[in-house]
């Protein structure tokens, strides 16, 4: 599910997408804006355990939320 930039360095720590958070991400929050994105388009925010629900709620209120997935083990 997670599409990383091909230039991604496997040693890089993957941080939470919540503004100001420096914690490591453990989850993928999958979303799309149906007014802007085609139905097959899926965007991803990364979330630490503390901010997972905050990000899900933020997207759900806007009807953008699709699902939450764990990060693949090789990225943790």
Secondary structure per residue as TSV (DSSP state, phi and psi in degrees):
chain	resnum	aa	ss	phi	psi
A	1	X	-	360.0	-45.8
A	2	X	-	-74.7	121.1
A	3	X	-	-100.7	106.1
A	4	X	-	-91.9	150.8
A	5	X	-	-57.4	135.0
A	6	X	T	-57.8	-21.5
A	7	X	T	-86.4	2.9
A	8	X	-	-58.0	130.2
A	9	X	-	-89.5	120.1
A	10	X	T	-56.5	-20.5
A	11	X	T	-85.0	-6.7
A	12	X	S	-72.7	135.1
A	13	X	-	-77.7	138.2
A	14	X	-	-96.0	115.0
A	15	X	B	-94.7	157.0
A	16	X	-	-62.1	145.8
A	17	X	S	-80.9	-11.5
A	18	X	S	-63.4	130.2
A	19	X	T	-52.7	128.4
A	20	X	T	84.1	-7.9
A	21	X	-	-83.6	136.5
A	22	X	-	-115.8	8.9
A	23	X	S	-75.0	154.9
A	24	X	B	-70.5	139.7
A	25	X	-	-80.2	145.9
A	26	X	-	-124.9	-10.2
A	27	X	E	-132.7	153.8
A	28	X	E	-107.1	124.0
A	29	X	E	-101.0	111.1
A	30	X	E	-95.0	133.2
A	31	X	E	-153.1	168.9
A	32	X	-	-160.6	151.5
A	33	X	-	-94.7	108.8
A	34	X	T	-64.0	-18.3
A	35	X	T	-80.6	-19.4
A	36	X	T	-115.7	-38.6
A	37	X	S	-102.0	143.6
A	38	X	-	-62.3	158.4
A	39	X	T	-59.9	-29.2
A	40	X	T	-86.7	-4.1
A	41	X	-	-78.7	134.2
A	42	X	-	-134.6	124.2
A	43	X	E	-105.6	156.7
A	44	X	E	-131.9	130.9
A	45	X	E	-107.6	149.1
A	46	X	E	-100.8	144.8
A	47	X	E	-137.8	140.4
A	48	X	-	-84.4	166.6
A	49	X	T	-57.7	-37.5
A	50	X	T	-65.9	-36.2
A	51	X	T	-103.1	0.6
A	52	X	H	-54.2	-54.5
A	53	X	H	-66.4	-36.4
A	54	X	H	-58.1	-47.9
A	55	X	H	-67.8	-39.8
A	56	X	H	-61.0	-47.5
A	57	X	H	-61.5	-42.9
A	58	X	H	-57.6	-45.5
A	59	X	H	-74.1	-38.7
A	60	X	H	-62.9	-39.7
A	61	X	H	-59.0	-31.5
A	62	X	T	-94.3	2.5
A	63	X	T	61.6	34.7
A	64	X	-	-101.6	-22.4
A	65	X	E	-67.5	134.7
A	66	X	E	-113.6	-53.6
A	67	X	E	-168.0	165.8
A	68	X	E	-118.1	131.7
A	69	X	E	-129.0	150.6
A	70	X	E	-72.0	154.3
A	71	X	-	-69.2	144.7
A	72	X	-	-58.8	143.3
A	73	X	G	-53.5	-36.1
A	74	X	G	-68.2	-12.3
A	75	X	G	-98.7	-11.9
A	76	X	-	-80.4	360.0
